[in-house]
Amino acid sequence: MEFYSTDGQHIYMSVAKNNKWLFRGKEVLTLNDADDDTKQSVIIQNNAIFYGDKKSLQAATVNLENGEITSQKTLHTWEKPIDSNQRIYYPIKTNDRSGVIFEAQKGKYKIFLEGELSKPLVLDDPKSVLKRQIGADIVLTSKRDRLIFIGGMVTTVFDIKKKDMLHNAKGYDLTYYKITSYDSGKFYSYSLGYLDSIETLDENFKVVSTIPVKKPAASIDSSAGVTVKNDMLRFWRFNAYQNTNSLEVTSCSLGK
C-alpha cells in the first residue's frame, strides 16, 4: 500500500489471527507534518512501515501481536536537494519478504527488505532502462539475480548481473504474457474477466500446474477483487450482511 501526504499521517492497523482480532483500528505510527510542501511516501509491507520524503527514507517495525513499534531507523539520507518536492519509492516483493526499491543516485538503485534492513541490495542500471519499467508490480527473485516487472498483461525481466533487460532474438525486451500476480516464489496466470482456470508458474516461468476454477456466480455483480496467497485463491465481494456493509470471501485451494 502506498500513499502521499503534505500534512502528516496517522497510520492505523488492524490484525486478526485464527479468525479473531488481536487489535482493531490501532494507531501504530504518527508521521510529523511535512515542511516546505515536501510530500511523504508511505509503503506498508507486512510488519514494516517504510516512510520517506526527498530528504530521507526511514522504516518502523510493528509487533503484529499488539501493534507496538519495536524499532525505528533511518535507512538512507540525501545530501543534495532535488528540484522536485518528492522522491519516489516503490514496493517490491520476494519469495518470503517485501520492501522498497528506489533510485539512490543516477544509474544506481537500492532495495531494502523487511527483516534485512541492515543489508540493502545495490544494483546498477547504466543504461537507465529501469525507469520505464519500475511503475509495475516488482518482484526480486529468490536468487536475487533478476527483477521481474508485472505490468498489466505484459511481464519483463531485468538481469541484475548483466545490468540490462533480457532481450529476445530481435533485440527487444523479452516479454511474458498473462502473468497476473506473484506470491511466495510462484507466479499466477488467470483472467479476471473470464476465470475458468489458473496456472501456477515457477520463477523461470515454467508451468507447475493448471487448476480448473469455478467462479462464484454471486461475485460477478459485486466483486471486490481476486487475491492469491499461500496457494489459496480468494474471491472477495461486497455483501450487506444483516444490513451491515461487509466483505464476503470464497476460497479455492490451489494445492502445493
C-alpha positions in Angstrom: 0.0 0.0 0.0 1.3 3.4 -0.9 0.1 6.9 -0.4 1.3 10.5 -0.2 0.8 13.4 2.1 1.7 17.0 2.7 0.2 17.3 6.2 1.5 14.3 8.1 -0.2 10.9 8.5 -1.8 8.9 11.2 -1.3 5.2 10.4 -3.8 2.7 11.8 -3.6 -1.1 11.7 -5.9 -4.0 12.4 -4.6 -7.6 12.7 -6.5 -10.8 13.1 -5.2 -14.3 13.9 -7.2 -17.6 13.8 -10.3 -15.6 12.9 -10.0 -13.4 16.0 -9.0 -9.8 16.2 -5.7 -9.2 18.0 -6.4 -5.4 17.7 -8.5 -3.2 15.5 -8.0 0.3 14.3 -5.0 1.0 16.4 -2.8 4.0 15.6 0.6 2.5 15.3 2.6 5.4 13.9 2.2 9.2 13.5 4.3 11.0 11.0 5.5 14.5 11.5 3.9 17.2 9.4 5.9 17.7 6.3 7.5 21.1 5.8 8.0 23.2 2.7 5.3 21.2 0.8 7.5 18.1 0.8 5.4 15.0 0.1 5.9 11.9 2.2 5.6 8.5 0.7 4.4 5.6 2.9 4.7 1.9 1.9 3.3 -0.7 4.3 4.8 -4.1 3.8 3.6 -6.8 6.3 5.0 -5.6 9.7 7.3 -2.9 8.2 6.3 0.7 7.5 8.6 2.5 5.1 8.2 6.3 5.0 10.3 8.9 3.3 10.4 12.3 1.6 13.1 14.0 -0.5 15.5 14.1 2.4 15.5 10.6 3.9 13.9 7.2 4.0 13.0 5.6 7.3 11.5 2.4 8.5 9.5 1.3 11.5 8.8 -2.3 12.6 5.5 -3.2 14.1 4.8 -6.1 16.5 1.8 -7.7 14.9 0.7 -9.2 18.2 0.0 -5.9 19.9 0.5 -3.1 17.4 3.5 -1.6 19.2 6.5 -0.2 17.3 9.6 -2.3 18.1 12.2 -0.3 16.1 12.7 2.8 14.0 15.7 3.7 11.9 16.9 5.9 9.1 17.8 3.8 6.1 19.1 6.4 3.6 19.7 10.2 3.5 20.5 12.5 0.7 23.0 15.4 1.0 21.9 17.1 -2.2 18.4 18.5 -2.7 16.3 17.8 -5.8 14.1 20.1 -7.8 11.0 18.0 -7.3 9.2 18.1 -4.0 9.3 14.3 -3.6 11.4 11.2 -4.2 9.6 8.2 -5.3 9.8 4.8 -3.6 8.2 1.6 -5.0 7.1 -1.6 -3.2 8.9 -4.8 -4.1 8.3 -8.5 -3.2 10.5 -11.5 -2.8 9.5 -15.1 -2.1 9.5 -14.6 1.6 9.5 -10.8 2.4 8.7 -7.4 1.0 10.3 -4.0 0.9 11.0 -0.9 -1.2 13.2 0.0 -4.2 14.3 3.5 -5.2 16.9 5.3 -7.2 19.6 6.2 -4.7 21.6 8.1 -7.4 21.6 8.3 -11.1 22.0 4.8 -12.5 22.1 3.1 -9.1 19.2 1.6 -7.1 18.8 0.4 -3.6 16.5 -2.3 -2.2 15.6 -2.5 1.5 13.6 -5.6 2.6 11.8 -6.2 5.9 14.0 -8.3 8.2 17.1 -7.3 6.2 17.2 -3.6 6.8 20.9 -3.5 7.6 21.8 -5.3 4.3 20.5 -3.3 1.4 20.9 -4.7 -2.1 22.5 -2.2 -4.5 22.1 -2.7 -8.3 23.4 -0.8 -11.3 21.4 0.5 -14.2 23.9 2.1 -16.5 21.5 2.3 -19.5 18.7 3.8 -17.4 16.3 1.1 -18.5 14.5 0.6 -15.2 12.7 4.0 -15.3 10.4 2.8 -17.9 9.7 -0.5 -16.1 9.6 0.4 -12.4 6.0 1.6 -12.2 4.8 -2.0 -12.5 4.5 -4.7 -9.7 8.1 -5.6 -8.9 9.5 -9.0 -7.9 13.0 -9.7 -6.8 13.7 -13.4 -7.5 14.7 -15.9 -4.8 18.3 -16.0 -6.0 18.4 -12.2 -6.0 19.6 -12.2 -9.7 16.6 -10.7 -11.5 13.9 -8.1 -11.2 10.5 -9.2 -12.6 8.1 -6.4 -13.7 4.4 -7.4 -13.9 2.6 -4.6 -15.8 -0.9 -5.3 -16.9 -0.7 -8.4 -19.0 3.0 -7.9 -20.0 5.9 -9.1 -17.8 9.6 -8.2 -18.4 12.9 -9.1 -16.8 15.9 -7.2 -15.7 19.1 -9.2 -15.2 21.0 -7.7 -12.2 24.4 -9.2 -13.1 24.2 -8.1 -16.8 22.8 -4.7 -15.7 20.2 -4.8 -18.5 16.8 -6.1 -19.6 16.7 -9.6 -21.0 16.1 -9.4 -24.8 14.6 -11.7 -27.4 16.2 -12.7 -30.7 15.2 -9.4 -32.4 16.8 -7.3 -29.6 13.5 -6.2 -28.0 12.7 -6.6 -24.3 11.8 -10.2 -23.6 8.2 -10.4 -22.6 5.9 -12.9 -21.0 2.2 -12.6 -21.2 -0.8 -13.2 -19.0 1.1 -13.2 -15.7 -1.3 -11.7 -13.2 0.3 -11.9 -9.7 3.1 -13.3 -7.6 3.3 -14.9 -4.1 5.9 -16.9 -2.2 8.1 -17.8 -5.2 5.3 -18.5 -7.6 3.6 -16.6 -10.5 0.0 -17.0 -11.3 -1.8 -16.5 -14.6 -5.5 -16.0 -14.9 -8.1 -13.7 -16.5 -10.3 -11.8 -14.1 -12.9 -11.3 -16.8 -13.2 -15.0 -17.7 -11.8 -17.1 -14.9 -12.2 -20.8 -15.6 -8.6 -21.9 -14.6 -5.5 -20.6 -13.0 -1.9 -21.5 -14.0 0.9 -21.7 -11.4 4.4 -21.0 -12.7 7.9 -21.0 -11.1 10.3 -18.1 -11.2 11.6 -19.3 -14.5 8.0 -19.1 -15.9 7.7 -22.9 -16.2 4.1 -24.0 -15.7 3.9 -26.1 -12.4 0.1 -26.7 -12.5 -3.2 -25.7 -14.1 -6.2 -25.8 -11.8 -9.8 -25.5 -13.0 -11.7 -22.9 -11.1 -15.4 -22.3 -10.7 -16.0 -18.6 -10.1 -18.8 -17.9 -7.6 -21.8 -16.6 -9.5 -22.6 -14.0 -6.8 -19.2 -12.4 -7.2 -19.9 -11.1 -10.7 -22.1 -8.1 -9.8 -20.4 -7.1 -6.6 -16.8 -8.1 -7.0 -14.2 -6.5 -4.7 -11.3 -8.3 -6.3 -9.4 -11.6 -6.5 -6.2 -12.4 -4.5 -3.8 -15.3 -4.4 -1.9 -16.0 -1.1 -0.4 -19.2 0.3 -1.7 -21.4 -2.5 -5.2 -20.1 -1.9 -7.3 -18.3 -4.5 -9.8 -15.9 -2.9 -12.8 -14.2 -4.4 -13.9 -11.1 -2.5 -17.3 -9.5 -2.8 -19.3 -6.8 -1.1 -22.3 -8.0 0.8 -24.8 -6.2 3.0 -24.8 -8.9 5.7 -27.5 -8.3 8.3 -27.9 -4.7 6.8 -24.2 -4.1 7.5 -21.7 -3.4 4.8 -19.4 -6.4 4.8 -16.9 -8.4 2.7 -17.6 -12.0 1.8 -14.8 -14.3 0.7 -14.9 -17.6 -1.2 -11.6 -19.6 -1.1 -10.3 -22.2 -3.6 -7.2 -24.2 -2.8 -4.5 -24.4 -5.5 -2.6 -27.3 -3.8 1.1 -27.3 -3.1 
